[in-house]
Structures are given as C-alpha cells and as structure tokens.
Amino acid sequence: MRVELDAIDLKILRELQADGRMTNVELAQRVGISAPPCLRRVRKLDEAGVIKGYHALLNAPALGFDLVAFCMVGLKHQSEADLKAFAAATTAWPLVRQAWMVSGESDFLLHCVSENLTVFQDFVIEVLTANQRVDTVRTMLTIRQVKDIGLVQI
C-alpha cells in the first residue's frame, strides 16, 4: 500500500537519506519546520514503514572484505515451495548480502561480499551449487564499483 506524502515528508526523506545521523533539530531546520512536528512526522514515516531502518554504511575493503560478486542462480524447479525454500536458505548465508528473485534466464540474483576469492569459491562450490534445489550458477566477479548511491530517488 502506497503512503501519501506531502512536500515536507519528501524533504524529510531526502535529508535522512543524505544523512541519517543528524539530530531532529537539525532535520527540522533543513526542512523548514519546528522540531516537535518534525519528530512527529519522522515517527509517522517510521510507523508507516516508509523508513525501513537506520544503519551505518561500512567500507568493506577497510574491514578485509575485498571481493564483491554476483551470482545468477537457476533452480531445478520453479514451484512456489522451491522458490520460497531457496529464498529462505539465502538468509543463512553470511556471504550473501542481498538477494532478489528475478525473471529471465535465472531465478535469483545474489549480491555476495567475501574476504577473498578462495572463500567465495568455497561458498559457490560447497554451499550454493550443493543446494538440492540449484540447477545452474553463473558468477560475475566485480572489477570496480563505479556508482554507489543506494538511495531511492525522491
């Protein structure tokens, strides 16, 4: 269900996407309203599920996670039960940071982050292709990230 947002709500969301750490007072100043109604609006956006959460964006290479790869996974069968079971399995795999069910030649697209190529290869061979529902896996190793906005355009 789509939430109705006015111009102030949209300004609040733009500002929070740019800097989720600012105080409510600073946010209120940036969007041109006083702090109490700003806080009420933010809480309303939280409760409506428009704001999914707050978190820090980490620099993966600085933490020793140098490899980013994508895996296109085709399942043996596309029954609802198999799709749900595979989707549930992805939640237990720490290397898989994001997963999408997709249309086309593959059934799932997995965004993976790993310490190195050996760890990633072990995951692909011992976990991913070993999954009973998996038929095909095509991997793509990234060379360099050229854009990282990670935001919804408002």
Secondary structure, DSSP 8 states (H G I E B T S, - for coil): ------HHHHHHHHHHHH-TTS-HHHHHHHHTS-HHHHHHHHHHHHHTTSS--------TGGGT--EEEEEEEEES---HHHHHHHHHHHTT-TTEEEEEE--SS-SEEEEEEESSHHHHHHHIIIIITTSTTEEEEEEEE-S-------S---
